[in-house]
């Protein structure tokens, strides 16, 4: 599809046309990325969310197919957290029940501190999802040994990091837990005493602490309350080594993502913070191996 304003209009027109075929009257756009367009709507008198896949990239086509399978699984084996239900799906459009609540944030990274009650609510939700054990287990999206070697080849890990990560992953063994896989602020809906999880395209089985590590990365710069709450959860749960493995690899990924963004002041500032976080993650992972 075309870029710019005309391209955006074309995508919205495509969403309206497909939604109409699904008996959905489209409302307003609530989220837009380079791969999807999300809008509100109504179907049979009920509020819904309509999500249009706008890319032909095989990776994102596969992620959408995985997300639809997750929603099918939720019907047969409901998770202990709030999540949407699929009402309709075609090759590109998904119609979902609209859940109440406001997003924790609209950007990839938080822009302000969150209160202690909110921090605990979010972490309780992620913990509850991690305790969910569907049968058969969810796929494992991360090859930890492969990811370690890839980040080493990219120059973000040195030889000591590579050795430490391989050692820790071997020591941790094959055990995995369920994780959302992408708990960005926009994927967390807060409604009073409830937190719902949306956008399940990266859900799977990971080493413990994956969701907590990603949430730390996207929130730690501005939310000391959330950072402290995550650290407490990690130590209470006894998952420090697994968490440190996840954190180091995820910081590497986040740095690579930011190097592709326009070099404005916000990106430069965040990259500086991420490199500080990378340095600390280097130290923590290597120390775990030295102390073992």
CORHUMO-V885468 format. One record per pair of residues at least 6 apart in sequence whose C-alpha atoms are under 8 Angstrom apart, sorted by the first residue. I is the first residue (numbers start at 1). J is the second residue. Records with the same first field share a line. If there is no record, write none. Layout:
I->J / J
//
This chain:
1->7 / 10 / 11 / 54
2->8 / 10
11->37 / 54
12->37
15->37 / 51 / 52 / 93
16->25 / 26
18->93
19->25 / 26 / 50 / 93
20->26
22->88
23->43 / 44
24->41 / 42 / 43 / 44
25->41 / 42 / 43
26->39 / 40 / 41 / 42 / 50
27->39 / 40 / 41 / 42
28->39 / 40 / 41
29->37 / 38 / 39 / 40
30->38 / 39 / 40
31->37 / 38 / 39
32->38
34->54 / 55
35->53 / 54 / 55 / 60
36->51 / 52 / 53 / 54 / 55
37->51 / 52 / 53 / 54
38->49 / 50 / 51 / 52
39->49 / 50 / 51
40->47 / 48 / 49 / 50
41->47 / 48 / 49 / 50
42->48
47->97 / 98
48->95 / 96 / 97 / 98
49->95 / 96 / 97 / 98
50->93 / 94 / 95 / 96
51->93 / 94 / 95
52->92 / 93 / 94
53->61 / 92 / 93
54->92
55->61
63->201 / 202
64->201
66->201 / 202
67->199 / 200 / 201 / 202 / 203
68->86
70->200 / 201 / 203
71->84 / 85 / 86
72->86
74->85
75->85
77->134
79->129 / 132
80->128 / 129 / 132
81->125 / 128 / 129 / 195 / 196 / 197
82->194 / 195 / 196 / 197
83->99 / 196 / 197 / 198
84->96 / 97 / 98 / 99 / 197 / 198
85->96 / 97
86->94 / 95 / 96 / 97
87->94 / 95 / 96 / 97
88->94 / 95 / 96
89->95
99->189 / 196
100->189 / 190 / 191
101->189 / 190 / 191 / 192 / 195
102->189 / 190 / 191
103->185 / 186 / 187 / 188 / 189 / 190
104->185 / 186 / 187 / 188 / 189 / 190
105->111 / 185 / 186
106->185 / 186
107->185 / 186
108->184 / 185 / 186 / 218
109->184 / 185 / 218 / 219
110->185 / 218 / 219 / 222 / 223
111->219 / 222
112->222 / 223
113->222 / 223 / 224 / 225 / 226
114->223 / 225 / 226
115->225 / 226
116->225 / 226 / 229
119->225 / 226 / 229
120->229
121->193 / 194 / 195
122->188 / 195
123->212 / 230
125->195 / 196
126->179 / 180 / 211 / 212
129->178 / 179 / 180
130->177 / 178 / 179 / 208
131->177 / 178
132->178
133->177 / 178
137->205
138->178 / 203 / 204 / 205
139->204 / 205
140->204 / 205 / 206
141->202 / 204 / 205 / 206
142->206
144->169
145->165 / 166 / 169
147->249
148->157 / 162 / 165 / 166 / 249
149->162
151->157 / 249 / 252
152->158 / 159 / 162
156->252
160->286
161->282 / 285 / 286
164->285 / 286 / 289
165->245 / 285
167->289
168->241 / 242 / 245 / 289
169->242 / 245
172->241 / 242
175->207
176->205 / 206 / 207 / 208
177->205 / 206 / 207 / 208
178->203 / 204 / 205 / 206
179->203 / 204 / 205 / 206 / 210 / 211
180->197 / 200 / 202 / 203 / 204 / 211
181->200 / 202 / 203 / 204 / 210 / 211
182->200 / 202 / 203 / 211 / 214
183->197 / 211 / 214 / 215
184->214 / 215 / 218
187->197 / 198 / 199
188->195 / 196 / 197 / 198
189->195 / 196 / 197 / 198
190->196
207->242 / 243 / 246
208->239 / 242 / 243
209->234 / 239 / 242 / 243 / 246
210->243 / 246 / 247
212->230 / 243
213->243 / 244 / 246 / 247 / 250
214->247 / 250
216->226 / 227 / 230
217->247 / 250 / 251 / 274
219->226 / 227
220->226 / 227
221->273
234->240 / 243
241->285 / 288
244->281 / 284 / 285
245->285
247->281
248->278 / 281 / 282 / 285
251->274 / 277 / 278
252->278
254->274
255->271 / 274 / 275
258->267 / 271
259->271
261->267
//
